[in-house]
Amino acid sequence: MHLEKIFHISEVGAIQTFHPRPSPSKFDGINGDVVFGISDKLLHNYLFPRDCPRVTYYAGAGTSQFDKEIFLSSQSKYVLAIEAKWLPILQNTTLFCYEFNADSFVLLDECAGYYVSYHQLNPISVRRVENPFSELVNNPDIELRILPSLWSLADSVVKSSLNYSLIRMKNAIPRDL
């Protein structure tokens, strides 16, 4: 399957050129500076302020029926959870969704929908997202959960058979509070 589009979400508008930079996280598959991209399928995982910690998950081919019943509601395909303290920030953040041709990107992590490019890139379009909260809650495939803390859910999801991403957890409320 040929991927047609890759996206990058930013709180910065009017970026004309994306330059490869060091990865903020360690990945075995990265050999140099990169531009990160996200697939259309999991773009919703990034409709948040950059530093917002979140737990995201969905059922994959190897997800057990038990985990589907425990973790997913019948109507949603994807669950996105954030801490309650981030809700007002989410509601007042404007994001910019940059679109790229997929030609120079390589798959880094299929479960997370991560792609990387080692090339300087110019976006083919940009869409201003005035209200990411509204986009999330009005998507019938998404369940947005607002929790006092993410750690219990994160610990459970990691032990499950779900496909998941734990994003910016270093910014989550510490476990001992």
N, C-alpha and C positions, 0 to 999 in steps of 0.2 A: 504494500500500500504506500503510495507516494503522499507525503504530507505537503499540503499546499501552503499553509500559513503557520507562522510562529509569532508569538506575542511577547511583549515585555511591558510590565506595568511599572509606572513611576509616579511619584508625587511631583515630579519636575516636568513642566510643559515645554514645548518648543525645542526639544533635543533634535538637532539636525543630523548628527553623526554619533553612533555608538562606537566607542573605542574599547577593545579588549582590555580587561583589568584582571588583577589576581582574584581568584575565587575566595569569597569570604569563609567558605567551609572546605574541608578536606574531602576530595573525591578521588578515588583511584583512577578514574577514567580521564582526568584533566591533566594535560601536559602543557602548561603555559597559561598565558592570560586569555580570558574568554569574555564573550558577550553571552549572558544567559538568556534563554527564551523558554516559553511555556507553551504547551500544546493547547489548542482550542478546547479540547475535552476537559482540561483541568484549569483553565484560565480563572475560574471562580475562586480558586484557592489563593489568588493574589489580588482580589478586589478588597484589599485591606490596607491600612497604613503600613508602611514598610516594616516598622519595628513591632507591630502587633503580634504577640505570640498566638499561635493557633494550632489546633489539632484537627486534621482533615482526614477523612477516610471514606472508602466505598468498597463494595463487594467486587472481588476479582474472580477469575476462573477457579482459583483454589480456595475460595472462601466457603467455609462450612455452613450448612443450613442453620446450625445452632448459633453461630456468630451473626448471621443475617437476622435471626429472630431477636437476639439480644441487643444488637447495636443499631439496627436500621428500622425506621418506621416503614410501613407498607407503601407509602406514597413517595418517599424520597430515595434518590439514587446515591446522593452524596450528603455527608454530614460535615459541617464546619462548626467548630466550637471556639469561642473566644471568652476571655475573662470579662466580667461585667464592667470593670473599670475602663475597658477599651471601647465600650459601646458609644458613649458620647463622642469620642475621638473619631470612630468610624463614621458616625452620622454627620460629622463636620469636615470630612476630608474629601478633597477633589483629587481624582487620579487621572492619569493619562495612559491610554492603552495604545501602545505602538505596535504596528503590524509589520512583519518582515516576510519576504519570500523565504521559503525553507531551504533553498538550494545549498547554502553554505553551513547549515546546521547539522550536527550529528546528535543522535540520541545519547543522553547520559544516563537517564533513569526513567524507564518506561512507567513504573508504578507512580512516580511523582509527576510525570509529564515533562521532565527537564530536558532541554536541548542546549547545546553550546555551539558557538562559532568562534573560530580563532581569527576572524577577519573584522576589519573595520566595516560597519554597516550603516546604511541610510534607511530609515523606515520608509515603507511605501504609503503608509497612512498613519494618522493618529486620531484617536477618538477621546474626547474629554468625558470623564465619568463624574458627573456632578454629585451623584448620590449612590455610592457603592452599596450602602445598606439597603436601599430600595431595590437595586438590581438583584441582590442576594435573596431578600425575603419574597420577592415577586417571581422567583424562578421556581416552578413546581418540582424540579428535580433536586432542589437543595433544601436541607433543614439546617437553619442557623440556630445553634445552641449558645445561650449566654449563661456562663457558669461563674461561681465565685472564684474557683481555682481550676486549672487545667490538669493538674498532676494525676489525680485519680483516673480520669478518663485516659490520659496519655499512657499511664502504666497498663491499663486494661487493654487498650488498642494494640500496644506493642506485643502483648502476649497472645493476641487473637490471630485469626487467619485472614484478616482484612488487608486490603491495600491501604497504606496510610502515609501521611507526611506529618512530621512534627516540625513546625516552622517557628523560628525565633524564640524558642523556649527559654533561651538565656534571659529573655525579658519578662518571663512569667513571674507571678508572685511566688516568692520562695516557698518551698514545701513546708517549712516549719512555722509559717504564719497562719 
